Amino acid sequence: MNARPWHAEHWRRLQARRTRDAMPHALLLCGPAGLGKRDFMRRFVRGLLCMQPRDGDACGTCRSCLLLDAGTHPDFVGMSYGLRKDGVQRSEIVVDQVRELSARLAMASQFGGWQVVAIDPADAMNAAAANALLKTLEEPAPQTLLILLADAPWRLPQTIRSRCQRIEFQLPARDEALAWLESAGMEGAAAALDAASGNPGLARAWLEEGALARRQEVRKDLAALAAGRGETMEVVKRWLDSQPEQRLWFAAQAASDEARAQAVAASGPLASALDAEALGDWYVAANRARDALRGPLRGDLLLLELLARWR
């Protein structure tokens, strides 16, 4: 994958801290999804654990690099959603996972260097897990680095955020983002970038998976419902059958665009009867429904309630 130029300054600053032996014990990599936080993390961890790094980057051939590539490096731990006893994947990171992590960090590094932990997504920790992690952050072991990755850092307790060195990834300038997409051979880059509100990573992912057609379908569904032509239950079923969270993202975006269009014209392209305030409320409700899909509530009821409010 072609290098992301908006990473360069973050990389330079982090390597400068490493050079002067001033590494923090915890990093929080945050910002919108699609900007390459995880690629940045992997690149940094590989260089940190490499036995013969070159300008901060891993050599790719030493024993440490080969173990990382195989997913068996003893000094790197990745923590994400675990499995319940019945084998179903959890929708949050729980306290038992953090306790196991703390016990692991109490042991010495097997390679005699850094021990690195990546918690992804850190904003999926429940309250008990976050409280348990706080104890580890307050009493860090020497040469231990915790890397927290979060698309929604505001979901983390302030006590956690305040104990991490924050690296925040922000949307690059449009010309920089467009040049990056075009250098990867992306056709329709400009239109995709506009659809992704300037996020080049999302634009690329949507182009590669054909999501822009799904985005247009969502807008057609909303326009039909506003005109009284669509069947709500049919829309609910179609959305649930294919990328429901992404469809809700597109639906919220459509509501925002509709409100902006109404501000300069009598009506927007979706011809919604909702006014600006109601569209704003619906935008919030769509994003809440997207978050709620990760929980135990029935998706069909969530979508039915949301779409019943659209007109």
N, C-alpha and C positions, 0 to 999 in steps of 0.2 A: 504494500500500500504506500502511495506517495506520502512524503513527510508533510505534516501539518505545520505551516509556518507560524501559526498562532501559539505553538508550543515553545518556540525558541527562547523567549524571554524567561518563562518559568524554568526551563531546563538550565539556562545559564545561571540563574540565581541559585538553584538547588545545587548545582555542581560547585558553585563558589563556596557555599556553606560546607559542602563535603571536603573541599580542598583545604579549608582552614580549620577542619575538625570541629565544626559547629553545627552538626546535624541535630535537629530536634528529635525527641523520642516519639513524636506522633505527628503525622501529616493528615490533613483533611483535604482531599481532592474533590472539588465540588463544582457545580455549574450545570447548565442544560445538558440533557442527554444528546449524544451525537457529536460531541466535540473531542472525543478521543481520550478521555481521562484514563480509561483502562489500558489503552495502548501506552500512554505516557507512564503509567504505573509499572507495567511489565518491562518496559525499556529501562526504567530507573532501577528496578529490583535486580534485573539481570546484571546491570553494570555494578551494582553495589556488592553482589555476591560473587561476581567473577573473580578468578584468581589472577588474571592479567588484563584488566580493563584498559581501554584506549580512549582517552579523553572522555571518560565517564561511560562509554559504551562497552558492552560485553564482547569478548573475543569470539564467543560462539563455539569454541573447540575444547576448552578446559573441562575438567571433571565437573566443576560446579555448573557450568553452562549445560553440559549434557544431562546432568541430573534434573535441572530445571526444565529442560525440554521434555524429559520423560515424566515430569510431574512427581519426582521422588526425592527432591532435595530435602535433606533433614532439617535445614534451618529456614525453610520457608513454609508458612502455613496460610492457606486460603480458607476463609470462613464465609459461608453464604447460607442460603436456606437449607436446613437439614431435613431429615425424614422423620415422620412420626413412627410410633411403634408398629402401626399397620402398613408402613411402607409408603404412605402418601406424603408428598412434599409439603413442608410447612409454608405458611405465607408470612412468617416473621422469624427473626433470629431470637432464640430463647436463652434463658439464663444458664441452662446446663451447658450450652455450647461455649459460653464465655468462661464458665468455671473450668471446663476442660482445657481451654486455651491458656488460662492463668497457670494451671498445673504444668502445661507444656513449657511455658516460658520460664518456669522456675528451674528448669534444667539448663545446663550449660550448652553453648553452641557446639555442635559436633565438628564443625570445621574451624572452630577457634576464632570466628569473626562475628559478623552480624547475624542476629535472628530477626526475621522479618515476618510480619503478619499483615495480610490484606483482608479487611472486612468489607464485603461488597454484596448487597448495598447496606451501608452502615445505618441508613435511615430506616431500615426494616427491623432494627432491634426493638423489642418491646421494653417497657419501663424497667422491668427487673433485670434484663440483660444489660441495658445502659448503665444502671446503677452498679452492676457487678464490674463492668468495664472501667467505670470511674475509679475504682480501687487500683486497678492496674495502671491507669494513667497517672494517678497520684504518687505511686511508688514504682517508677519504671526501673527495670533491670538494666544494667550497663550493656551497651551495644545491642539494644533491642529497639526495633522500629515498628510502630503500628501505623498502618496506612488505612485510613477510612475513606471509602468512596461513596459519594452521595449525590444523586441528582436533585434531591430535595433536602438540603442541609438544615432547613428550618425545622424539620421534624426531629432533629437531634436535640437533646437537652442542652441548654446554654452551658451547663457545667462540663459537658463533653467538648463542645466547640471551643470553649475558652482554653482548653488544655492542649489544643492541636495547632500546629503551624498551618494556616489556611492557604491553599493554592486554588484560586478561583479561576476557572476557565470561562471566558466571556466570548460572545459572538465576534468574529473578526469583521473587519471592514468588508463591504460587499465586493469590491474589486479583488481583494485578497481571496475571499471565499470562492468567487467565480473562477479565478485563475486556477485555484486548487482543483476544482471540479473538472475544468476543461483539460488540465494536465493529466487527469485520470481517464480522459476519453469519454466523459459523460455527455451524451447527446441530450439536448433539452435542459442544459444546466441552468440557464437563466430562469426559466419557468419554474423549475423544481426549487430553486433557491427562494424565489418569491413565495411559493406555496409553503415552504418550510420556515418562513419568517426570518430568512437570513442565516439559518443554521446549516452549514455546509455538510455536516455529517448526516443529518436527517435527510437533506436533499439527495445525497448520494445513496443512502439506504433505500429511499423511496423509489429512486430511479431503477436501482438494481432489482427490487422486488415487485415493481409494477404497481406501487401503492398509489400513484397519482390517479390511476383509473378508479381505485377504491374511494379516493377522496372525492372524485367527481360524482360517483354513485351516491355517496352520503348526501351531497348537496342536492342531487336530483330527488332523493327520498324526502328531504326536508321541504323542498319546494312543492312536491306533490302533496305532502301532508298539510302544508299551509293553504293549498288550493282546495283541500277537501277531496282530493282524488286518491290518495294513498290509503292502504289498509295498515293500521298501526301494528297489528300482530304479525303481519307479513314482514314488515320492516324489522321488527324485533327479532324474528327468527333469522332473517338474513344477516343481521348484524352479529348475532350470537354465533352463527355458524362460521364466521370468517373475521378474525382479528377484531373482536369487540372493543378492546381498549383503544386500538388505533382508530377505529371508527368514531369512538366518542371524542378522541382528540380532534379529529377532523370536524366533528359536529360542533364542538366548542369553538373551533376556529371559524366555522361558518357563521355562528351566531355573532362573533366579534366583528367579522367582515360585514355582516348585515347591518349591525348598529352603525358602523362607520359610513356605510352607503346611505343609510337613512339620514345621517347628519348633513349630507350635501344634496339629497334628492328626496322626493316625496316617498319613495319606497326603495327597498334593496332588491338585488337579483333574485332572492328567494321569495319575495312578496309576502313576508311574514306580517301578520297583524299585530305582533308584539311591538311595543314601543321600546325606546332605548333602555329605559330602566328594567323592563321585563326581559329584554334580551341579555342585559348584564346579569340578571338573576339566573337566567337559563344557562348562560355560560358557566357560572359558578356551579350550578347543579350538574351540568354535564361532566365537569372535572371531578366533582365529588362522586358521581356514579362510576367514573373510570377508576378511582381509587377503591371504591367499595367492591368492584368486581374481584379484587384480590382477596376479599374476605368471605365469610360464610353465607352472605345473603344471596338469594336466588337472582341470577342475572336477568331472567325474563321479567321479573317483577320490577327490578331497578329500571330497566329500559322502558317498560310499559308506563311506569309512573312519569319518567322523564319526557317521553314523546307525547304523552297525553297533555303535557303543558305547552307543547309547540303548536302554534297555529299562525 
